[in-house]
Amino acid sequence: MTGRGMAAGVASALAIWLAGASAWGHTFPPLHTVVVQVERCEVALLIGYAAGTGEPTERIIARVASQPKSHAADALRDTLAAYALAPLVVRVDGTPVVPTSVRAKIGLDAGGTRPVVVVLATFALRGAGRLEIASRDPRTTRISWQDRASGRVVDRTAPAQGRWFSGVASFLLPLAAPGGSSCATPASSFSRSARSR
């Protein structure tokens, strides 16, 4: 299915799902699922987001509907990606960091009724310090992490690897220095692309 066909399918399912949820009286909260992958010189956040019922979903539909049909897929992807990233803040030693890249792909949940997006955001990691992933909406966020053979996470003080943590407003990982040759300093400007791959 093409990007435009997928966007139309997601928008249609979203409208049907919204109408059905209202008629049946069922509501679903949004859900953010975050996997933190620590590598030697960067951290990657793989964020899955499923829209909930109510005003945020209505705003998503309105934003996509206001775009020309030729831009519907891009509008849907970018809007869902913005909602996926909105409650999350990444800090190193208390200083917020910006992503070096962002990519997103849209689709439907397993039941084919709920719009979802998967976002891959990467952030540069240079020295030792404390990595924090904070959520402004911990009720809808669950987080897990993996050390991708980087040796950067200080295991004895870190939360259990590969386990889900729900309802946590601030998730902390202590980082060791990368070892060997130091990580290159990223350019002052960063590329931010939310294009489907």
N, C-alpha and C positions, 0 to 999 in steps of 0.2 A: 504494500500500500504506500502511496506517495505521501509526502509530508502534508500536502493540502487535504488529501483524502483522510489521513489520520486525524487532522485538526477538525474536519467536518464531523467525523465519527465521534471524536471526543466531545465536541460541542453539543452534538445531538444527544449523546448519552448523558451529558451533564444536565441538559434541560429536562430530559425525561426523568432522571434521577431526582432532580430538585422537585419537580411536580409530584412525583410518586412519594417522596419523603414527606411533603406537606400533606398530601391526601391521607397517608397512613399514620401520620403523627410520629414517625420515627425521625430521630436526628442522629447525626454522626459527627463527632468532633474531627477537626483536621488531625493528621498524624505526620510527624517528622521522625524519620528513622535515620540515624547518623552513624556511619562506620568511619572511624578515624584510622587511617593507615599511615604509620610513621615510617619514613624512609630516611636514608642517611642525610640528605640535604633538603628535604621538604616533607610536609605533611599533606596528605590528600584526604579531603572529606567527601565521602560518597553519601549524598543526602537523598533519601526517598521522601516524597511529599504526596499525600493524598488529601485532596480538598474535603472540607467538611460541609455540612448543610448550613444554611443561614446566610447572613450578609456577605461574608468573604466570597462565597461561591457565586452569589448574585453579582458581585462586583467583577469577578472573573468573566462571567458570561457577558456582562454589559461592555467590558473593555474589548473582548474579542468581537462582539456583535457590531461595535462602532467602527471596526476596521474594514477596509475594502477586502473583498473575498481573496484577492491575490496575496494579502498580508495576514490572513487569518491564522495560518500555521505558525508564523513567526510571533504574532501577538499572543497566541495561546501559550507557546513555549516560554516566551520571555516573561509573561505574567505569572505562570505557574512557578518558574524558576525564582522570580522575585519573592513570591510567597514562601518558597522553600528556604530561601536564605534569610528572610526577614528577621526571625527571632534569634538567629545565631550570631555570636561575636567570637572571634578568635583573637586571643591575646598571648603574647610571650612576655613573661615577667611584668604583667600588668599593662603592657603597651599594645593597643589594637594593631593588628597586621591586616594588610589587604591581600586579596588573592592575586597570584601571578597569572592564573588562568581559570576560566569558568566555562564549562560545557554542559549542555542540558539536552535531554531527550524526553519526549512526551509519549503517553500511552494511556491505557485503561487498566484498572485493577483486574485480578483474576476472574471476577464475576462479570467484567465487561461493562460495569455501570458507573464506576467512580473514576474521575480523571486523576492521573498520577504523572509525576515528573521525577526523573532521576537526574541529579546535578552532581558533577564532579568538579570540585573547587580545590586548587592546589595553592599552598602557601610555602614560601621559602623558610628554611630553618638553618641558622648559621651556627651559633654557639650553644653552650649549655644554658639551662634556664628552666622556667616552669611554663609549660604549655597549658592554656586554659581554653576550653570550649564552653561558652556560656549560652544559655537559652533564656530568652525573655518569657517564654511560655513552656516551662518545664512539664506542665500537665499533659502536653501533646507531644513531648519529645522523649525519645529513648536513644541511648548512645552505647556503642561498643567500640573496642579498639583492637588493633593488631600492630605488632612491630614487624615490619617486613624485612626481617633479618638485618636491620640497621644497627642494632645494639645501642640505639639512642635513648631508649626508655630505661630508667633506673628501676628494675623490676621489684626490688624489695619494698619499695614504698608506693608502687603504682596500684591502681585497682586491678582486679583480676582481668586478664586478657581473654577476649573471645566471649565475654559474658555481657548480657544486656542490662543496662542500668536505666530505669525509668524514673521520671519525676525529679531529676537532678538539675538544679539551676546552674551549677558550675562543675564541670568535669576537669580534673587536673591530672596532668602527666608530667612527672619530673624528667628532664632531659639531660643526658650527658653530652659532652662535646663530641663532635662527629668522629674524631680520630683520623689519623692519616692526613692526607692533604685537606686543607680547609675547603669549605664549600664556597663557591664563587659568589660574590656579592651581586644580587640581582640589579638590573638597570632601574633607574629611578622611575621610569614609566613602566606600567604593566599593561599587558594585553588582557582585555576582558571580553570573552566571546561566549555567548550562550547559543551556539549553533549546534544543531543535531549532527551527530557523527555516525 
